[in-house]
Amino acid sequence: MKSRYGLKFLSVALATAIAASAGARSAFAQDDAGGDDGDVTFSPDETEGTPPADTPPADDPGPVIDDGPVIDEPATPSGAPAKKSLGSTRESWKDIIVIPQKKFLKRKRFELSPHLGITINDNMIRHFTQGAEINYFLTDALSIGVEGNFFIAQELERYNLTPQQHWRVPTANKYIWNAALNFSYIPFYGKFALFNRATVHWESWVAAGVGVGQSEVLPRDPANEAFKNFLIQPNVGGGLRFFIFDWLALHMGVRDYIFLDKFEATNRPPGGQQSGDTAKEKADSALINNVVAYAGLSFWFPLSFKYSTLR
């Protein structure tokens, strides 16, 4: 009896499960065919793990935002950022060095330059000079200064041979001293390697000025009295400086002193018949270019300098 009722209960439960399964399949078929617009409700267990509709796939990196170049700065053991390699983005314009600083500064400094020189354009009388310049630099390229020179005359062979060969005594003067006020400008500054061992810094300069000087006539007849001339002497020149230390440089140049000089007249009587003052009044005049080449050392004061602007 019990067995019969048990079998009957199992058959009823099985039929109920089959009917429920058939109804679920029919509902899904209607939804796919568009025949039923009703809502389908899922249980929490069925929706767990399903991403929302607006969630991008897991392998989608999302929108790319450009924040500029990324600089990899590995930290040093002390925690400070490591020094950037060449080509990395710099943090400040102070890290950029375009032109190195000049080795030598002259602004607001004095230059004392003793020198020795020689005339190079007189084939009768050669003059050796000894003198000095003092320059004050208003800027690193512009200066004002004074110079003074003493001359030592030397009669050349041609001066002594001309009377014997041509029966004519040459007309010549010797120079005694000169002084000038000069202005100079530095148009070029550079450097070169010396035997691949040292770097030598140099500059070129041009100058012009005006000064005074004195010359003395060399009489054709030794019995005649000599006379002296006071000269107004404009000058132009140029040269080079080679810097050795902060306080020392090698200085060389060429100057042309231009002046109107007076010479003994060709018809002056011999034997001292005419005084020097009278001979000076009757003297002949000529425009002279006295070109002097010289070299010396430049001592700079103050002895050192410092930069007052950013590099």
Backbone bond lengths (Angstrom), bond angles and torsions (degrees), N, CA, C in turn:
res aa  C-N    CA-C-N  psi(-1)  N-CA   C-N-CA  omega(-1)  CA-C   N-CA-C  phi
1 M - - - 1.469 - - 1.494 110.32 -
2 K 1.299 114.46 -47.54 1.462 120.08 179.12 1.509 110.34 -64.25
3 S 1.263 118.14 -36.44 1.451 121.77 -179.20 1.509 111.08 -65.09
4 R 1.338 114.76 -37.64 1.456 117.36 -178.58 1.495 111.40 -68.94
5 Y 1.358 116.19 -40.88 1.476 117.87 179.24 1.528 111.12 -68.62
6 G 1.291 118.76 -33.63 1.469 121.16 177.69 1.495 112.10 -65.51
7 L 1.288 118.97 -43.69 1.452 121.22 178.94 1.507 111.87 -63.91
8 K 1.360 113.01 -38.07 1.474 117.08 178.90 1.507 111.39 -63.86
9 F 1.350 117.86 -38.41 1.475 122.12 179.86 1.525 110.75 -66.75
10 L 1.317 118.93 -40.78 1.443 122.04 179.13 1.512 111.72 -65.29
11 S 1.342 116.79 -38.74 1.465 119.57 179.90 1.509 111.35 -66.98
12 V 1.333 116.87 -38.26 1.484 120.17 178.40 1.523 110.35 -66.28
13 A 1.319 117.93 -42.42 1.481 121.43 179.85 1.509 110.68 -64.62
14 L 1.369 117.20 -39.08 1.451 120.21 179.50 1.497 111.81 -66.22
15 A 1.337 116.59 -40.09 1.471 120.54 178.90 1.516 110.71 -65.44
16 T 1.310 117.30 -38.68 1.470 120.79 179.00 1.523 111.39 -64.30
17 A 1.330 117.83 -40.75 1.470 121.78 179.92 1.512 111.53 -66.71
18 I 1.387 115.66 -37.88 1.469 118.68 179.53 1.504 110.53 -67.22
19 A 1.331 116.79 -38.58 1.469 120.21 179.86 1.520 111.04 -66.04
20 A 1.305 116.42 -41.01 1.482 120.04 179.31 1.517 110.83 -64.18
21 S 1.330 116.90 -39.63 1.467 120.18 179.72 1.512 111.43 -66.30
22 A 1.305 116.89 -39.39 1.463 120.47 178.64 1.511 111.45 -66.36
23 G 1.343 116.64 -37.35 1.473 119.01 178.66 1.528 112.45 -66.39
24 A 1.318 118.37 -37.71 1.477 121.64 179.17 1.507 110.50 -65.70
25 R 1.380 117.58 -42.46 1.457 119.81 179.05 1.498 111.16 -63.83
26 S 1.327 117.01 -35.56 1.473 120.76 179.84 1.513 110.96 -67.88
27 A 1.334 117.58 -36.53 1.483 120.73 -179.93 1.514 110.85 -67.54
28 F 1.340 118.77 -43.59 1.475 121.78 178.39 1.509 111.35 -64.55
29 A 1.319 117.56 -36.68 1.465 120.44 179.15 1.501 111.04 -65.95
30 Q 1.339 116.46 -39.73 1.463 119.56 178.70 1.523 110.85 -66.15
31 D 1.337 119.08 -37.22 1.467 122.10 -179.65 1.521 111.00 -67.18
32 D 1.337 118.53 -39.83 1.461 121.51 179.22 1.508 111.14 -68.06
33 A 1.340 117.73 -33.92 1.463 121.15 -177.96 1.499 112.79 -82.14
34 G 1.314 118.06 -5.46 1.470 120.92 179.92 1.501 112.36 79.39
35 G 1.306 118.11 12.95 1.464 119.65 -177.70 1.488 112.82 -84.38
36 D 1.376 119.53 -16.99 1.462 122.01 -177.79 1.488 109.38 -131.63
37 D 1.314 118.36 120.29 1.473 123.48 -179.64 1.506 111.31 -97.22
38 G 1.260 119.15 14.66 1.450 121.32 -177.95 1.502 111.09 -72.58
39 D 1.329 116.54 161.88 1.459 122.76 -179.89 1.504 110.40 -78.88
40 V 1.352 114.02 144.20 1.451 120.31 175.69 1.504 107.38 -110.25
41 T 1.295 118.72 125.10 1.455 123.70 -176.85 1.502 109.53 -104.82
42 F 1.352 114.63 128.24 1.463 120.66 178.28 1.504 108.80 -105.72
43 S 1.273 115.89 152.05 1.451 120.59 177.45 1.517 110.35 -81.08
44 P 1.324 118.78 159.83 1.474 121.18 178.87 1.508 112.57 -54.87
45 D 1.335 117.82 -35.46 1.454 119.27 -179.69 1.513 111.83 -66.35
46 E 1.337 117.63 -33.19 1.450 121.33 -177.99 1.524 112.02 -75.39
47 T 1.366 119.70 -28.30 1.479 122.62 -177.73 1.513 113.12 -93.96
48 E 1.292 119.70 -5.45 1.465 122.07 -178.48 1.527 110.02 -67.57
49 G 1.367 114.82 130.56 1.456 120.40 178.90 1.507 114.14 89.26
50 T 1.327 119.34 -3.42 1.457 121.57 178.83 1.510 109.45 -89.00
51 P 1.354 119.87 123.32 1.482 121.64 -177.36 1.509 110.79 -71.37
52 P 1.361 117.34 149.83 1.462 120.46 176.11 1.520 110.39 -60.97
53 A 1.365 115.08 161.88 1.462 120.15 -176.17 1.513 112.41 -65.52
54 D 1.370 119.28 -32.90 1.463 122.34 -177.42 1.513 113.23 -90.41
55 T 1.316 117.08 6.14 1.465 120.27 179.80 1.511 109.62 -86.70
56 P 1.385 119.39 124.36 1.466 120.48 180.00 1.500 111.15 -68.39
57 P 1.317 117.53 157.72 1.471 120.23 177.44 1.520 110.77 -58.33
58 A 1.316 113.99 157.54 1.472 119.19 -176.35 1.516 112.15 -64.34
59 D 1.329 119.21 -29.82 1.477 121.73 -178.91 1.515 113.14 -89.07
60 D 1.344 118.13 3.92 1.470 121.66 178.17 1.525 109.38 -85.46
61 P 1.371 119.99 118.70 1.488 120.95 -177.67 1.509 113.81 -71.68
62 G 1.347 117.10 -10.57 1.462 118.70 -179.28 1.516 111.38 83.20
63 P 1.334 117.76 -179.23 1.477 121.38 -179.42 1.524 111.70 -64.71
64 V 1.354 116.50 142.63 1.464 122.59 -179.03 1.519 109.32 -93.59
65 I 1.330 116.87 125.74 1.471 122.55 179.05 1.523 108.03 -111.87
66 D 1.353 117.15 122.65 1.474 122.91 -177.47 1.524 109.19 -90.69
67 D 1.307 116.14 107.97 1.477 120.84 178.31 1.516 111.63 -99.95
68 G 1.330 119.16 17.39 1.461 120.15 -179.28 1.517 111.31 93.30
69 P 1.337 116.15 177.84 1.475 120.01 -178.63 1.515 111.57 -65.85
70 V 1.306 114.15 138.66 1.469 120.58 178.02 1.517 107.91 -97.59
71 I 1.320 116.23 124.17 1.462 121.92 -177.19 1.518 108.45 -104.33
72 D 1.277 115.25 123.25 1.457 120.16 178.53 1.513 108.94 -85.11
73 E 1.310 116.98 111.93 1.458 121.75 -178.12 1.522 108.70 -118.88
74 P 1.313 117.24 87.79 1.470 118.96 178.34 1.518 110.79 -62.79
75 A 1.292 114.92 140.10 1.470 120.01 -178.03 1.515 110.33 -79.80
76 T 1.309 115.36 145.13 1.453 122.20 175.37 1.516 108.87 -80.28
77 P 1.330 117.89 168.03 1.476 119.24 178.53 1.511 113.14 -55.47
78 S 1.340 118.44 -29.17 1.461 120.41 -179.56 1.517 112.71 -80.52
79 G 1.336 117.06 -7.36 1.449 119.55 -179.94 1.507 113.62 98.66
80 A 1.329 118.72 -12.66 1.466 121.51 -179.41 1.518 109.54 -80.26
81 P 1.350 117.21 150.32 1.473 119.90 178.99 1.515 110.92 -61.73
82 A 1.310 115.30 142.25 1.467 119.57 178.70 1.514 110.07 -70.92
83 K 1.326 116.30 156.86 1.457 122.00 179.13 1.514 109.81 -65.65
84 K 1.344 115.82 133.93 1.461 121.12 -178.05 1.514 110.21 -68.89
85 S 1.315 114.86 144.97 1.457 119.98 176.63 1.516 109.87 -80.65
86 L 1.329 115.11 165.66 1.459 121.44 -179.45 1.518 109.73 -60.07
87 G 1.335 116.10 131.45 1.451 121.25 178.99 1.513 113.73 97.75
88 S 1.336 119.33 -11.47 1.453 120.91 178.25 1.526 110.39 -75.07
89 T 1.310 115.81 160.40 1.464 121.06 -179.92 1.520 110.09 -66.61
90 R 1.322 117.56 130.83 1.459 121.83 -178.11 1.519 110.08 -92.63
91 E 1.317 115.81 153.47 1.448 121.08 -177.52 1.520 112.95 -87.21
92 S 1.347 117.95 -22.88 1.464 120.43 -174.74 1.514 109.53 -150.10
93 W 1.351 115.78 151.63 1.471 120.94 176.09 1.512 111.86 -66.07
94 K 1.342 118.39 -17.98 1.462 120.70 178.81 1.521 111.63 -66.42
95 D 1.350 117.10 -20.12 1.456 120.28 179.25 1.519 112.31 -79.51
96 I 1.338 117.54 -8.59 1.459 121.06 -175.54 1.524 108.84 -98.85
97 I 1.324 117.82 118.75 1.463 123.68 178.15 1.513 107.22 -113.06
98 V 1.331 116.63 111.25 1.462 121.02 -177.11 1.524 110.81 -92.38
99 I 1.343 117.11 -50.49 1.458 122.28 -177.89 1.529 108.06 -125.50
100 P 1.328 119.41 129.11 1.468 119.85 178.96 1.515 111.36 -68.10
101 Q 1.312 115.63 156.58 1.456 120.48 179.64 1.532 111.06 -65.65
102 K 1.330 115.19 151.62 1.456 120.09 175.81 1.520 109.52 -66.73
103 K 1.296 114.88 146.66 1.468 119.35 -178.45 1.518 111.83 -73.36
104 F 1.346 116.58 -26.36 1.460 119.71 -170.38 1.527 109.09 -135.99
105 L 1.335 117.28 129.42 1.459 122.68 176.34 1.526 109.33 -114.08
106 K 1.339 116.14 141.72 1.472 121.03 -175.22 1.524 113.68 -120.68
107 R 1.307 119.01 -13.48 1.459 121.49 -174.97 1.535 110.87 -58.03
108 K 1.327 115.04 132.71 1.466 124.00 179.94 1.531 112.25 61.47
109 R 1.325 117.07 32.64 1.454 121.36 176.84 1.524 109.45 -124.64
110 F 1.329 115.22 154.59 1.462 122.18 177.03 1.524 109.74 -100.14
111 E 1.313 114.92 143.68 1.460 121.48 174.61 1.524 108.50 -117.79
112 L 1.318 116.41 121.38 1.455 122.43 173.92 1.524 107.31 -108.93
113 S 1.352 115.59 118.61 1.458 119.49 -172.10 1.523 111.16 -129.96
114 P 1.330 118.62 93.85 1.470 120.25 169.45 1.526 109.66 -73.37
115 H 1.333 116.36 146.07 1.460 118.66 -176.21 1.524 111.07 -151.56
116 L 1.312 114.80 163.83 1.453 124.67 172.72 1.518 108.03 -123.80
117 G 1.354 116.07 145.60 1.453 119.18 -177.50 1.508 112.75 -148.34
118 I 1.348 113.87 177.98 1.457 120.80 -179.56 1.520 108.27 -150.70
119 T 1.343 116.78 141.87 1.462 120.37 174.53 1.526 109.52 -75.15
120 I 1.340 116.41 145.95 1.470 119.30 -172.05 1.527 112.93 -125.20
121 N 1.325 118.67 4.00 1.472 118.00 -175.80 1.528 113.62 -129.12
122 D 1.324 118.19 19.80 1.471 120.95 177.86 1.521 108.05 -120.18
123 N 1.315 116.84 118.11 1.464 119.75 -177.10 1.529 113.29 -94.14
124 M 1.326 116.66 5.54 1.463 120.78 176.96 1.536 111.89 -107.54
125 I 1.328 114.81 -49.56 1.462 121.34 -178.30 1.527 108.54 -123.57
126 R 1.304 116.95 123.39 1.458 121.84 174.65 1.519 108.68 -98.87
127 H 1.324 115.57 138.98 1.458 120.64 178.66 1.526 110.34 -119.40
128 F 1.316 115.16 131.44 1.463 121.50 170.41 1.528 107.52 -99.09
129 T 1.308 115.02 138.24 1.469 119.10 -177.60 1.518 110.28 -117.95
130 Q 1.297 114.60 149.52 1.461 122.55 169.41 1.523 107.20 -138.30
131 G 1.296 115.10 129.57 1.458 118.07 -175.08 1.513 111.52 -166.32
132 A 1.329 115.39 -164.52 1.460 121.17 -177.71 1.524 109.41 -158.81
133 E 1.327 114.51 157.13 1.471 122.71 174.59 1.516 108.98 -125.61
134 I 1.326 115.64 147.75 1.467 122.37 170.52 1.520 106.58 -127.73
135 N 1.321 116.44 118.80 1.464 121.62 -179.55 1.519 110.13 -121.07
136 Y 1.323 115.39 142.85 1.466 121.23 172.79 1.522 107.59 -117.46
137 F 1.337 116.00 127.93 1.458 120.66 -174.88 1.526 109.93 -93.99
138 L 1.330 114.86 112.86 1.463 121.30 177.43 1.526 110.68 -70.68
139 T 1.307 116.79 -39.05 1.463 123.74 172.51 1.521 106.89 -131.75
140 D 1.312 115.92 -175.50 1.463 118.55 178.90 1.520 112.30 -72.70
141 A 1.336 117.66 -8.96 1.460 120.26 -177.67 1.524 113.87 -124.58
142 L 1.318 118.76 -11.70 1.465 121.49 -174.30 1.522 109.81 -124.03
143 S 1.351 116.17 133.31 1.458 120.02 -178.10 1.518 110.50 -141.06
144 I 1.322 114.93 160.59 1.455 123.29 173.49 1.523 106.99 -129.20
145 G 1.336 116.56 141.81 1.459 118.01 -176.24 1.508 113.00 -162.94
146 V 1.321 114.02 175.66 1.466 121.79 177.86 1.517 108.00 -127.43
147 E 1.327 114.59 154.42 1.455 120.53 177.65 1.527 109.68 -140.98
148 G 1.312 115.47 157.53 1.454 121.47 175.68 1.514 110.27 -147.85
149 N 1.335 116.42 144.53 1.463 121.44 -177.18 1.529 110.37 -141.58
150 F 1.326 115.20 144.95 1.459 122.77 169.83 1.527 107.94 -113.77
151 F 1.344 115.80 142.28 1.462 120.62 -174.97 1.527 110.28 -113.84
152 I 1.327 114.87 142.19 1.464 122.54 173.66 1.522 106.95 -119.62
153 A 1.344 117.01 117.59 1.474 121.88 -175.14 1.515 111.11 -86.10
154 Q 1.326 115.70 145.05 1.456 123.07 175.86 1.528 108.20 -135.17
155 E 1.335 116.41 121.87 1.467 120.56 178.45 1.519 109.44 -76.60
156 L 1.326 115.61 126.62 1.457 120.25 -178.62 1.527 111.08 -86.19
157 E 1.309 116.31 170.12 1.455 121.66 -176.36 1.528 111.38 -61.00
158 R 1.295 117.25 -38.52 1.459 119.39 -179.07 1.525 111.75 -62.70
159 Y 1.298 116.53 -35.14 1.468 120.36 179.64 1.533 110.10 -62.35
160 N 1.324 117.29 -37.34 1.461 121.01 -178.39 1.529 113.18 -83.95
161 L 1.320 117.26 -27.09 1.465 119.84 -177.24 1.527 113.15 -87.85
162 T 1.313 117.68 -22.34 1.468 120.24 -177.45 1.534 112.52 -58.32
163 P 1.352 120.21 -44.45 1.479 118.43 178.37 1.512 113.61 -61.04
164 Q 1.337 116.86 -34.16 1.458 119.35 -178.51 1.529 111.84 -76.87
165 Q 1.309 117.02 -35.94 1.451 119.97 -175.81 1.532 113.25 -85.28
166 H 1.339 116.48 -35.95 1.460 120.02 -173.02 1.536 112.70 -117.39
167 W 1.303 116.90 2.51 1.455 121.50 -178.15 1.534 112.20 52.39
168 R 1.307 113.04 37.17 1.459 119.39 176.88 1.519 108.69 -135.87
169 V 1.305 115.95 136.81 1.463 120.47 176.89 1.526 107.88 -92.90
170 P 1.344 117.50 122.92 1.466 119.07 -176.50 1.526 112.33 -67.58
171 T 1.313 114.56 150.59 1.464 121.24 174.90 1.520 107.80 -92.27
172 A 1.318 117.23 124.85 1.466 119.95 -176.31 1.526 110.45 -152.30
173 N 1.319 115.19 151.42 1.466 123.23 173.03 1.515 109.02 -122.99
174 K 1.294 116.65 157.68 1.457 121.91 171.07 1.529 108.38 -115.84
175 Y 1.327 115.41 151.40 1.463 121.12 -178.78 1.521 109.25 -101.07
176 I 1.331 115.08 144.63 1.464 120.40 -174.62 1.526 110.69 -106.69
177 W 1.320 117.68 -52.02 1.463 121.78 -178.88 1.533 109.07 -159.29
178 N 1.335 114.63 166.01 1.466 120.55 169.58 1.526 109.63 -155.82
179 A 1.301 116.02 161.91 1.461 123.55 177.21 1.518 107.90 -149.24
180 A 1.351 117.02 150.56 1.459 119.63 -175.05 1.521 111.02 -154.03
181 L 1.325 114.33 154.02 1.462 123.53 169.81 1.516 107.43 -103.95
182 N 1.324 116.89 123.96 1.461 120.59 -172.10 1.526 111.96 -125.88
183 F 1.324 115.12 152.93 1.460 123.69 171.52 1.518 107.42 -121.37
184 S 1.323 116.68 135.07 1.461 119.42 -178.33 1.524 110.27 -129.79
185 Y 1.318 114.51 153.69 1.467 122.11 179.54 1.518 108.48 -136.93
186 I 1.341 115.99 144.59 1.461 121.81 -177.38 1.527 108.75 -109.84
187 P 1.334 118.25 104.20 1.469 120.09 -178.23 1.530 114.57 -85.59
188 F 1.355 117.97 -23.47 1.462 120.37 -174.88 1.524 110.31 -134.21
189 Y 1.339 114.00 143.11 1.458 121.83 175.32 1.523 106.90 -139.88
190 G 1.342 117.52 133.05 1.458 119.90 -177.56 1.502 112.67 -156.16
191 K 1.314 115.96 -170.85 1.466 121.72 179.82 1.523 108.68 -153.67
192 F 1.332 115.48 159.36 1.458 120.98 176.02 1.524 108.68 -149.21
193 A 1.323 114.86 159.10 1.466 120.99 -179.84 1.522 108.89 -88.35
194 L 1.318 116.05 132.91 1.461 122.06 179.36 1.524 108.73 -104.24
195 F 1.344 116.16 106.48 1.470 123.16 -179.79 1.528 112.26 54.21
196 N 1.330 116.73 28.93 1.466 122.34 -179.87 1.524 113.01 57.35
197 R 1.333 116.14 25.46 1.458 120.11 -178.63 1.528 112.49 -121.78
198 A 1.302 116.64 -26.62 1.462 119.76 -177.40 1.521 108.74 -146.34
199 T 1.323 115.36 154.15 1.458 121.83 176.90 1.521 108.80 -107.05
200 V 1.320 116.00 122.24 1.459 121.99 -178.09 1.530 108.74 -104.50
201 H 1.320 116.24 125.23 1.462 121.45 177.15 1.527 108.79 -95.47
202 W 1.317 115.73 140.79 1.459 120.45 -176.69 1.523 109.12 -142.82
203 E 1.323 115.02 167.21 1.455 121.34 174.42 1.526 109.00 -151.37
204 S 1.304 115.50 155.14 1.462 121.04 174.45 1.518 108.61 -109.23
205 W 1.322 116.03 152.26 1.459 120.76 -179.35 1.523 109.83 -137.75
206 V 1.309 115.29 151.73 1.468 122.83 172.27 1.523 106.66 -127.11
207 A 1.335 115.98 148.91 1.463 120.07 -174.81 1.514 110.49 -146.86
208 A 1.310 114.08 157.23 1.467 121.66 174.55 1.522 107.09 -150.90
209 G 1.316 115.41 150.63 1.457 119.16 -179.49 1.514 111.47 -170.26
210 V 1.312 114.74 -173.05 1.463 121.16 179.02 1.522 107.61 -143.66
211 G 1.326 114.43 144.37 1.458 118.52 -178.55 1.511 112.00 -156.72
212 V 1.314 115.31 -164.91 1.462 122.84 -178.49 1.521 108.28 -131.77
213 G 1.311 115.67 161.91 1.449 120.66 178.60 1.518 110.85 -161.25
214 Q 1.319 115.30 -177.27 1.462 120.35 -179.38 1.526 109.14 -144.15
215 S 1.316 114.98 138.31 1.461 121.53 175.65 1.528 109.12 -126.27
216 E 1.321 116.00 163.60 1.466 121.71 179.33 1.521 109.23 -134.98
217 V 1.323 115.54 134.92 1.458 121.78 179.78 1.529 110.43 -72.56
218 L 1.339 115.79 139.32 1.460 121.49 171.61 1.533 107.56 -99.28
219 P 1.338 118.80 102.37 1.482 120.92 -175.10 1.527 111.85 -61.13
220 R 1.307 115.63 143.40 1.461 119.73 176.67 1.531 110.72 -67.37
221 D 1.330 114.90 -37.45 1.461 120.49 176.19 1.523 107.41 -102.52
222 P 1.326 118.24 118.46 1.463 119.42 -179.73 1.523 113.38 -57.43
223 A 1.314 118.28 -19.30 1.461 120.47 179.47 1.526 112.12 -76.16
224 N 1.310 117.77 -18.30 1.465 120.96 179.38 1.519 111.07 -80.23
225 E 1.305 114.85 150.60 1.466 121.29 -178.91 1.530 109.66 -80.68
226 A 1.341 114.92 135.77 1.463 120.26 176.93 1.526 109.99 -79.46
227 F 1.324 116.95 160.43 1.473 120.69 173.42 1.532 108.65 -138.40
228 K 1.317 114.36 157.66 1.467 121.18 -175.83 1.522 110.35 -111.49
229 N 1.341 114.39 155.20 1.463 121.38 -179.25 1.535 110.09 -123.07
230 F 1.306 116.65 137.47 1.463 122.31 173.34 1.527 107.44 -95.33
231 L 1.303 116.72 128.17 1.460 121.13 -168.39 1.529 111.49 -119.70
232 I 1.327 116.50 141.36 1.468 123.21 167.69 1.525 106.97 -97.98
233 Q 1.328 115.89 122.98 1.465 119.76 -168.77 1.533 112.36 -127.30
234 P 1.323 118.43 94.55 1.475 119.17 164.89 1.527 109.21 -66.47
235 N 1.333 115.93 154.88 1.467 118.49 178.94 1.518 110.33 -147.23
236 V 1.306 115.36 152.63 1.469 123.34 172.45 1.519 107.00 -134.07
237 G 1.320 116.04 154.61 1.461 118.66 -179.01 1.508 112.42 -170.30
238 G 1.304 114.33 179.74 1.458 121.79 177.83 1.513 109.74 -166.24
239 G 1.331 115.22 165.15 1.458 118.47 -179.13 1.513 112.71 -179.59
240 L 1.338 115.62 -162.21 1.452 123.34 -174.68 1.524 110.20 -134.22
241 R 1.325 114.91 153.71 1.466 122.59 167.70 1.518 108.26 -127.00
242 F 1.333 116.00 138.68 1.449 122.84 174.43 1.531 107.40 -119.57
243 F 1.322 116.52 120.40 1.461 121.12 -173.28 1.521 110.72 -86.71
244 I 1.316 115.21 130.14 1.462 121.69 -177.57 1.530 110.64 -106.65
245 F 1.331 116.36 -55.87 1.459 122.15 175.73 1.528 108.62 -127.48
246 D 1.343 115.83 -179.41 1.465 120.16 177.78 1.525 111.95 -64.40
247 W 1.307 117.56 -17.70 1.463 121.18 -175.24 1.532 113.29 -123.95
248 L 1.332 117.57 4.47 1.461 120.38 -174.20 1.529 110.48 -140.18
249 A 1.339 115.48 139.42 1.460 121.43 176.99 1.528 109.33 -147.00
250 L 1.302 116.11 157.52 1.459 123.29 172.71 1.521 108.01 -94.51
251 H 1.332 115.82 128.39 1.469 121.81 -172.43 1.525 108.54 -122.30
252 M 1.334 117.40 129.44 1.460 121.45 177.04 1.524 109.04 -145.66
253 G 1.342 115.13 153.64 1.453 118.35 -178.33 1.513 113.07 -173.32
254 V 1.314 114.53 178.97 1.460 123.24 177.61 1.530 107.55 -134.36
255 R 1.335 116.56 134.44 1.470 121.44 177.71 1.526 109.65 -128.94
256 D 1.304 113.99 144.33 1.457 121.40 176.60 1.539 107.74 -114.98
257 Y 1.327 116.11 112.22 1.468 121.65 177.86 1.529 107.99 -94.16
258 I 1.308 116.38 120.10 1.469 122.68 -173.50 1.528 108.80 -110.04
259 F 1.329 116.92 126.01 1.470 119.40 -177.07 1.523 110.54 -158.47
260 L 1.304 114.34 163.83 1.470 122.21 176.63 1.524 107.36 -101.29
261 D 1.330 116.70 113.07 1.459 121.68 -176.09 1.539 110.51 -108.51
262 K 1.318 114.30 158.48 1.472 120.83 178.93 1.527 109.60 -110.12
263 F 1.355 115.15 136.60 1.455 121.41 -178.16 1.533 109.78 -122.67
264 E 1.314 114.68 157.28 1.456 120.73 178.86 1.536 110.24 -60.96
265 A 1.314 116.13 133.29 1.471 120.50 179.97 1.523 110.36 -66.21
266 T 1.316 114.72 146.89 1.471 119.12 -177.86 1.540 112.51 -69.28
267 N 1.301 117.90 -19.73 1.470 120.27 -178.27 1.521 112.62 -103.45
268 R 1.326 117.95 22.17 1.457 119.43 178.82 1.529 109.12 -69.50
269 P 1.317 117.51 132.91 1.477 120.27 179.99 1.523 111.09 -65.98
270 P 1.321 117.96 144.31 1.466 120.77 178.29 1.521 111.65 -81.70
271 G 1.334 115.59 176.49 1.454 122.49 172.34 1.507 114.66 74.56
272 G 1.286 119.27 20.21 1.464 121.35 176.60 1.501 114.48 73.73
273 Q 1.318 117.99 21.42 1.449 120.86 -179.37 1.543 112.56 -71.62
274 Q 1.294 116.87 -19.86 1.463 120.54 -176.59 1.525 108.84 -121.21
275 S 1.334 115.91 131.36 1.468 120.40 -179.18 1.527 110.36 -70.54
276 G 1.278 113.09 165.38 1.461 118.48 179.43 1.516 112.83 -65.35
277 D 1.331 118.90 -39.77 1.474 122.02 179.97 1.534 110.57 -64.33
278 T 1.338 115.38 -40.83 1.471 118.91 178.81 1.514 110.36 -66.93
279 A 1.322 116.16 -41.26 1.467 119.89 178.81 1.527 110.87 -64.25
280 K 1.317 117.22 -34.11 1.463 120.88 179.00 1.524 111.21 -67.29
281 E 1.339 116.80 -38.42 1.462 120.51 179.01 1.522 111.38 -65.33
282 K 1.326 117.20 -31.66 1.455 121.64 -177.94 1.524 113.28 -99.91
283 A 1.318 115.34 13.27 1.468 119.99 -175.43 1.529 111.22 -70.37
284 D 1.312 114.74 156.12 1.464 121.95 173.77 1.532 109.01 -90.67
285 S 1.332 115.34 147.35 1.470 120.24 -179.20 1.525 110.05 -111.09
286 A 1.318 116.03 149.94 1.466 121.69 178.43 1.526 109.15 -153.23
287 L 1.333 115.35 146.23 1.464 121.17 177.68 1.523 108.81 -82.64
288 I 1.320 116.14 129.02 1.459 122.24 -173.45 1.529 109.97 -119.46
289 N 1.316 115.08 139.93 1.466 122.68 167.99 1.521 107.81 -113.95
290 N 1.319 115.81 107.98 1.459 120.66 178.47 1.530 108.04 -100.45
291 V 1.334 116.09 101.77 1.464 121.54 -175.33 1.523 109.29 -95.51
292 V 1.341 115.09 125.62 1.465 121.60 -176.37 1.519 109.16 -122.56
293 A 1.331 116.90 128.78 1.462 122.87 171.23 1.523 108.08 -104.08
294 Y 1.330 116.55 137.12 1.462 119.05 -175.69 1.522 110.16 -148.74
295 A 1.319 115.12 164.75 1.461 122.34 177.79 1.515 108.38 -150.75
296 G 1.316 115.53 152.15 1.464 119.91 179.47 1.510 111.06 -171.58
297 L 1.304 116.30 -170.69 1.457 123.75 178.67 1.527 109.79 -108.35
298 S 1.330 115.24 146.78 1.458 120.99 177.79 1.526 108.73 -113.44
299 F 1.321 115.86 123.92 1.462 122.38 175.72 1.534 108.04 -106.37
300 W 1.352 115.80 131.69 1.461 121.03 -172.13 1.518 111.10 -111.50
301 F 1.315 114.62 136.65 1.461 122.08 179.56 1.533 109.19 -131.05
302 P 1.348 117.16 132.09 1.463 129.42 -4.64 1.526 111.80 -58.03
303 L 1.311 114.49 161.61 1.460 119.86 -173.82 1.520 113.35 -72.89
304 S 1.328 117.92 -16.40 1.468 121.08 -179.95 1.519 108.93 -136.21
305 F 1.313 115.80 172.39 1.464 122.02 -179.23 1.517 108.11 -146.42
306 K 1.327 116.46 166.36 1.462 121.35 175.32 1.518 108.91 -143.81
307 Y 1.326 114.98 154.08 1.449 121.00 180.00 1.534 109.05 -82.38
308 S 1.315 115.61 135.40 1.462 121.07 179.72 1.521 112.24 -110.61
309 T 1.331 118.43 0.90 1.467 122.33 179.10 1.508 109.08 -122.93
310 L 1.354 115.85 163.54 1.460 120.43 178.73 1.508 109.79 -66.95
311 R 1.318 115.51 151.86 1.468 119.46 179.61 1.517 111.02 -68.29
